[in-house]
Amino acid sequence: MSHLNIFFTLNGQNINIQANSGDLFAEVAMKYMTKAGKNGEDLKFFFNSQELVPASGKTLADYRITNQARIDVVLASTVIGAD
């Protein structure tokens, strides 16, 4: 398994997470959330315009995430419909 440095970017702030290509994305996302002090239910993750879903059971290799990759993190917005 390849050792990877992955950059999570939220609002221009980068946080570096070290992982292996065979790690589950859910585990890596949890490392990010712990380091950033974020609640996972409020976040969505994107790599190359593809949403990464922590509950999918996929590894970093499954998503083709390589060393020095940047994962964009966005706050999930709750849309309240207007009548």
N, C-alpha and C positions, 0 to 999 in steps of 0.2 A: 504494500500500500504506500502511496505517495504522501509525503508530508506536505501540507498546504498552509499558506498564510492567506486568509480570506479577510477582505475588508467589507464591513457592513457600514453603509452610509445612510444617515438619517439627518435631514436638515443641514447638510454640509458637514456634519460631524462624522468622522471615521473612527471605527473601533476595529482593531485587528484581533482576529480569532485564529488560533492554530488548531488544525484538525488533520485528519487523514482522509484520503479519497473514499475509503470504505465506511466512514462514519455516517450514521443516519443523519439526515438533515435536521430532524427533530432535536437531536442531541446538540448539534452545532447551534441551532437557533436558541436553544435553552442557554447555552454558554453566552451567547450574545445578550440575551435578555437579562441574565444575571449580572453581567459586566456593565450593561447600560442602565440597569435599574428599571427596566420596562416591563409592562404587563403584556404577555403574549396575545391576549384576546384583542388588544388594541392595534396590533401590527400585522402588516402584510409584507411579504418578501418577494422580490423580483430579481431575476437574473436573465439577461438578454431578452427582455420583454416577456418572459415566461414567469407566471406566479409559482413560487415554491410553496408547497403545502406541507407543513411539519407532520401532519397526521397521515401523510401518504405512505410512509414506510420506505421511502426512497433514500438512497445514499447520495453523497456528493457526486460520486462517479455516475450514478444514474442520471443526474441533472447535467452532467458534463462540466462540472465546476472544477477549474484547474487552479494551480498556484497563482497567487496575486489577483484572483478574481474579485470583482466588486459586486456585492449584493445590495440592491437598493431596498431600503426599509421605508415604508410609508405607514402613516397612521390611518387605520380603518375609520372611515367616517360613518356615522349613523345618520341615515337620511330619514327625516320625519316628513311624511306626506302632508301637504296642505290641502285643505278642503275648499 
